[in-house]
Amino acid sequence: MISKKMAKALNDQLKNELFSSYLYLSMSSWATSKGLKGFANWFYVQAKEEMVHALKFYNYILDQGEIAELQEIPKPEKEFKNPVNVFEEVLKHEKFITKSIYNLVDLALEERDHATNAFLQWFVSEQVEEEASVNEILDQLKLTKSDGNGIFMIDKELATRTFVLPAGVTV
């Protein structure tokens, strides 16, 4: 059983994760419209991952005997200047998600809610991977200085990304 305060915070994070999926779908659409099919694939796979994250929160809230409240999701941005700009936005968003996960961990520790703290540790590790992956792509993009050949090579690499359901996760 979790506190009402924790239930509200987890429901807020559920909304954040759903927005993340929505945002990455928007980015995928943008990339497709620019002929960047590999970038579009990367964002589409990311959207699926974020939906899995949302479902993990959804199921945890239900498992704790609370109601998963589906909140209004803001409309995501749909226009970006270029590949560097879109990945700068991705990094900014992932840092926001990391901070919100850390705030949840702080609340769980404050409330001595060991079950929720244990649940959240998967997300703490996941966010380290998320930010490192985005930083790597962003560094590569900055090296290209918007050179068409470099963008083309990165696009081809991003096209190889596939969605893999994390072990132990059911949707």
Contacts in CASP RR format, 6 or more apart in sequence:
PFRMAT RR
TARGET T0000
AUTHOR 0000-0000-0000
METHOD contacts of the structure
MODEL  1
MISKKMAKALNDQLKNELFSSYLYLSMSSWATSKGLKGFANWFYVQAKEE
MVHALKFYNYILDQGEIAELQEIPKPEKEFKNPVNVFEEVLKHEKFITKS
IYNLVDLALEERDHATNAFLQWFVSEQVEEEASVNEILDQLKLTKSDGNG
IFMIDKELATRTFVLPAGVTV
1 64 0 8 1.000
1 65 0 8 1.000
2 10 0 8 1.000
2 64 0 8 1.000
2 65 0 8 1.000
2 66 0 8 1.000
2 113 0 8 1.000
2 115 0 8 1.000
2 116 0 8 1.000
3 111 0 8 1.000
3 113 0 8 1.000
5 107 0 8 1.000
5 111 0 8 1.000
6 107 0 8 1.000
6 108 0 8 1.000
6 111 0 8 1.000
6 113 0 8 1.000
6 116 0 8 1.000
7 61 0 8 1.000
7 64 0 8 1.000
7 66 0 8 1.000
7 67 0 8 1.000
9 103 0 8 1.000
9 104 0 8 1.000
9 107 0 8 1.000
10 57 0 8 1.000
10 60 0 8 1.000
10 61 0 8 1.000
10 66 0 8 1.000
10 104 0 8 1.000
10 116 0 8 1.000
11 61 0 8 1.000
11 66 0 8 1.000
11 68 0 8 1.000
11 69 0 8 1.000
11 71 0 8 1.000
12 71 0 8 1.000
12 100 0 8 1.000
13 57 0 8 1.000
13 100 0 8 1.000
13 101 0 8 1.000
13 104 0 8 1.000
14 54 0 8 1.000
14 57 0 8 1.000
14 58 0 8 1.000
14 61 0 8 1.000
14 68 0 8 1.000
14 69 0 8 1.000
14 70 0 8 1.000
14 71 0 8 1.000
15 70 0 8 1.000
15 71 0 8 1.000
15 72 0 8 1.000
15 73 0 8 1.000
16 96 0 8 1.000
16 97 0 8 1.000
16 100 0 8 1.000
17 50 0 8 1.000
17 51 0 8 1.000
17 53 0 8 1.000
17 54 0 8 1.000
17 57 0 8 1.000
17 97 0 8 1.000
18 50 0 8 1.000
18 51 0 8 1.000
18 54 0 8 1.000
18 70 0 8 1.000
18 73 0 8 1.000
19 73 0 8 1.000
19 74 0 8 1.000
19 76 0 8 1.000
20 47 0 8 1.000
20 50 0 8 1.000
20 53 0 8 1.000
20 54 0 8 1.000
20 93 0 8 1.000
20 97 0 8 1.000
21 47 0 8 1.000
21 48 0 8 1.000
21 50 0 8 1.000
21 51 0 8 1.000
21 54 0 8 1.000
22 47 0 8 1.000
22 73 0 8 1.000
22 76 0 8 1.000
23 76 0 8 1.000
23 77 0 8 1.000
23 93 0 8 1.000
24 43 0 8 1.000
24 44 0 8 1.000
24 46 0 8 1.000
24 47 0 8 1.000
24 50 0 8 1.000
25 43 0 8 1.000
25 44 0 8 1.000
25 47 0 8 1.000
25 76 0 8 1.000
26 76 0 8 1.000
26 77 0 8 1.000
26 78 0 8 1.000
27 43 0 8 1.000
27 46 0 8 1.000
27 76 0 8 1.000
27 80 0 8 1.000
27 86 0 8 1.000
27 89 0 8 1.000
27 90 0 8 1.000
28 39 0 8 1.000
28 40 0 8 1.000
28 41 0 8 1.000
28 43 0 8 1.000
28 44 0 8 1.000
28 47 0 8 1.000
29 40 0 8 1.000
29 78 0 8 1.000
30 78 0 8 1.000
30 79 0 8 1.000
30 80 0 8 1.000
30 86 0 8 1.000
31 37 0 8 1.000
31 38 0 8 1.000
31 39 0 8 1.000
31 40 0 8 1.000
31 42 0 8 1.000
31 43 0 8 1.000
31 86 0 8 1.000
32 40 0 8 1.000
36 83 0 8 1.000
36 151 0 8 1.000
36 155 0 8 1.000
37 155 0 8 1.000
37 159 0 8 1.000
38 155 0 8 1.000
38 156 0 8 1.000
38 158 0 8 1.000
38 159 0 8 1.000
39 83 0 8 1.000
39 86 0 8 1.000
39 154 0 8 1.000
39 155 0 8 1.000
39 158 0 8 1.000
41 158 0 8 1.000
41 159 0 8 1.000
41 161 0 8 1.000
42 137 0 8 1.000
42 158 0 8 1.000
42 159 0 8 1.000
42 161 0 8 1.000
45 161 0 8 1.000
45 162 0 8 1.000
45 163 0 8 1.000
48 163 0 8 1.000
49 163 0 8 1.000
51 171 0 8 1.000
52 165 0 8 1.000
52 166 0 8 1.000
52 169 0 8 1.000
52 171 0 8 1.000
53 123 0 8 1.000
53 126 0 8 1.000
55 169 0 8 1.000
55 171 0 8 1.000
56 122 0 8 1.000
56 123 0 8 1.000
56 169 0 8 1.000
57 68 0 8 1.000
58 68 0 8 1.000
60 116 0 8 1.000
60 119 0 8 1.000
61 67 0 8 1.000
61 68 0 8 1.000
62 68 0 8 1.000
64 115 0 8 1.000
64 116 0 8 1.000
77 89 0 8 1.000
80 86 0 8 1.000
80 89 0 8 1.000
82 146 0 8 1.000
83 141 0 8 1.000
83 146 0 8 1.000
83 151 0 8 1.000
83 154 0 8 1.000
84 138 0 8 1.000
84 141 0 8 1.000
84 142 0 8 1.000
84 146 0 8 1.000
87 134 0 8 1.000
87 137 0 8 1.000
87 138 0 8 1.000
87 141 0 8 1.000
88 138 0 8 1.000
90 134 0 8 1.000
90 138 0 8 1.000
91 131 0 8 1.000
91 134 0 8 1.000
91 135 0 8 1.000
91 138 0 8 1.000
94 127 0 8 1.000
94 130 0 8 1.000
94 131 0 8 1.000
94 134 0 8 1.000
95 131 0 8 1.000
97 127 0 8 1.000
97 130 0 8 1.000
98 127 0 8 1.000
98 130 0 8 1.000
98 131 0 8 1.000
101 120 0 8 1.000
101 123 0 8 1.000
101 124 0 8 1.000
101 127 0 8 1.000
102 124 0 8 1.000
104 116 0 8 1.000
104 120 0 8 1.000
104 123 0 8 1.000
105 117 0 8 1.000
105 120 0 8 1.000
105 121 0 8 1.000
105 124 0 8 1.000
107 113 0 8 1.000
108 114 0 8 1.000
108 116 0 8 1.000
108 117 0 8 1.000
108 120 0 8 1.000
109 117 0 8 1.000
137 154 0 8 1.000
137 158 0 8 1.000
140 154 0 8 1.000
141 151 0 8 1.000
141 154 0 8 1.000
144 150 0 8 1.000
144 151 0 8 1.000
144 154 0 8 1.000
165 171 0 8 1.000
END
